[in-house]
Amino acid sequence: MLKTEDWHDLLNSWLCPRANVEFLDHVLPELAKQLPDKFALALPEVLKIGN
């Protein structure tokens, strides 16, 4: 499972630049903090829909 620091790095160095998305300074750390729990909850549902 990705930790907050992993999410922050992934968002900052890969996802945001590739998607051409910029967040205000306070948003990215907060998003990275919430993603470990939210993503883990959402992924099983997303996988169900895809099958």
N, C-alpha and C positions, 0 to 999 in steps of 0.2 A: 504494500500500500504506500502510495506517495505521501510524504509528510508536507507540512506547510512550506518548508524551505524548498522542497522539490517542486511544488506547484508554483511558487513564486519564480523560481528559475525558469521553469518551462513556459510560463506565461510571458515573462519578461524577455527571454532570449529567443523564443521560437514562435509561440502562438500569436502574440500581439503583432510582432513585425510581419509575419506572413499574412495575417488578416488585415494588416494596415489599421490596427486599432490602438488608440492611445487612451489611457486612463489618467485621471487626476492622481496626484501623488499618494493620496490616502486610500484610494480605491483598490489598487493592486494588492497591497499587503492584506487588506480585509478580505478580498476575494480569495487570495491564497490561503487564508486562515480558515475560511468556510468550505473550500472545495474538498478537503479530505473526507469530511462527513457527508456532504451533499452528493458528491460524485458516487461514493460507495452505495448510497441509497438509491440513486437514480439508475445506475448502470444495469442492474437486473431487469428493471422495467423496460429500459431501452432495448435490451437484448430480446426480451419477449416479443416486443412489437416488431422487431426486424425478422422474426422467424415465422 
